């Protein structure tokens, strides 16, 4: 049986796996010839990862957050990933790249689960969670 941690890790791993090669290289700080350059594209990657949690109610202590609200935290976590691990995720050796993506996903999911509480929604729509609309009405 899959746990919530597995679900979150898999979602992140899929996001990292389906990135375009040029996006993966810019996040790893490599140019098209695999030479080191300035890291770019972290904000876009963080938004993409955060959007993959639209099917979850995300709680920060007692505050309910929409998936877009965790993008800054995901961005901080992405910046904290060692550049060697990012570059390993771009390796031409598929097994090495897959292992690096799994490790990156594990780091990000551990950071997210340490800070936030996730509850899967029964349906993707926001109205299916019993406290969802009430929580947002109280916060606004």
C-alpha positions in Angstrom: 0.0 0.0 0.0 1.4 3.4 -1.0 1.8 6.0 1.7 1.3 9.7 1.4 5.0 10.2 1.4 5.3 7.8 -1.6 2.6 9.7 -3.5 4.3 13.0 -3.0 7.7 11.6 -3.9 6.3 10.1 -7.0 4.6 13.3 -8.1 7.8 15.2 -7.7 9.8 12.5 -9.5 7.4 12.6 -12.4 7.7 16.4 -12.6 11.5 16.1 -12.7 11.4 13.3 -15.3 9.1 15.1 -17.8 11.2 18.3 -17.8 12.5 19.3 -21.2 16.2 18.6 -21.6 17.0 22.3 -21.8 15.0 23.0 -18.6 16.9 20.2 -16.8 20.2 21.6 -18.0 19.5 25.2 -16.9 18.4 24.0 -13.5 21.6 22.0 -13.2 23.7 25.0 -14.4 24.8 23.4 -17.7 24.7 24.8 -21.2 23.9 22.8 -24.3 27.5 21.6 -24.4 27.4 20.6 -20.7 29.7 23.4 -19.6 28.9 25.0 -16.2 26.8 28.2 -16.5 24.6 30.2 -14.1 21.6 28.2 -12.7 18.3 29.4 -14.1 14.7 28.2 -14.3 14.3 27.4 -10.6 11.1 29.5 -10.1 9.4 27.8 -13.1 10.3 24.4 -11.9 9.0 25.2 -8.4 5.7 26.4 -9.8 5.4 23.2 -11.8 6.1 21.0 -8.8 3.6 23.0 -6.6 0.9 22.7 -9.3 1.2 18.9 -9.1 -0.3 19.1 -5.6 -3.6 20.5 -6.7 -5.3 17.3 -5.7 -4.2 17.8 -2.0 -5.4 20.0 0.8 -2.2 21.5 2.2 -2.2 22.6 5.8 0.4 24.9 7.4 -0.4 24.5 11.1 -4.1 25.5 11.0 -4.0 27.5 7.7 -5.1 25.8 4.5 -3.0 26.6 1.5 -3.7 26.2 -2.2 -0.9 24.4 -4.1 0.5 27.7 -5.5 1.2 29.0 -2.0 3.9 26.4 -1.4 5.9 27.4 -4.6 8.2 29.7 -2.6 9.1 27.0 -0.2 9.6 24.5 -3.0 11.9 27.1 -4.7 14.0 27.4 -1.5 14.3 23.7 -1.3 15.3 23.4 -5.0 18.0 26.0 -4.4 19.3 23.8 -1.5 19.7 20.7 -3.7 23.5 20.2 -4.2 24.6 21.1 -7.8 26.3 17.8 -8.1 23.0 16.0 -7.6 21.3 18.3 -10.1 24.0 17.6 -12.7 23.7 13.8 -12.0 20.0 14.1 -12.9 21.2 15.3 -16.4 23.7 12.5 -16.8 23.6 10.6 -20.1 23.6 7.4 -18.0 19.9 6.8 -17.6 20.2 4.8 -14.3 22.4 7.4 -12.8 20.0 10.2 -13.8 17.0 8.2 -12.5 18.7 7.7 -9.2 19.6 11.4 -8.9 15.9 12.3 -9.7 14.7 9.9 -7.0 17.1 11.4 -4.5 16.1 14.9 -5.4 12.4 14.0 -5.1 13.1 12.4 -1.7 14.8 15.5 -0.4 12.0 17.8 -1.6 9.2 15.6 -0.3 10.9 15.2 3.0 11.1 19.0 3.3 7.5 19.5 2.3 6.2 16.8 4.7 8.3 18.3 7.6 6.7 21.7 7.1 3.2 21.0 5.8 0.5 18.4 6.3 -1.1 17.0 3.1 -4.5 15.5 2.8 -5.6 13.9 -0.5 -8.9 15.2 -1.8 -11.4 12.6 -2.8 -12.0 14.4 -6.1 -9.7 17.0 -7.7 -12.3 19.7 -7.1 -11.8 21.9 -4.1 -15.4 21.5 -2.8 -14.9 17.8 -1.9 -12.8 18.6 1.2 -15.1 19.3 4.2 -13.1 22.2 5.6 -11.7 23.6 2.3 -14.1 26.5 1.6 -14.6 27.4 5.3 -10.8 27.6 5.8 -10.4 30.0 2.9 -13.3 32.1 4.0 -11.7 32.5 7.5 -8.3 33.4 6.0 -9.7 36.1 3.7 
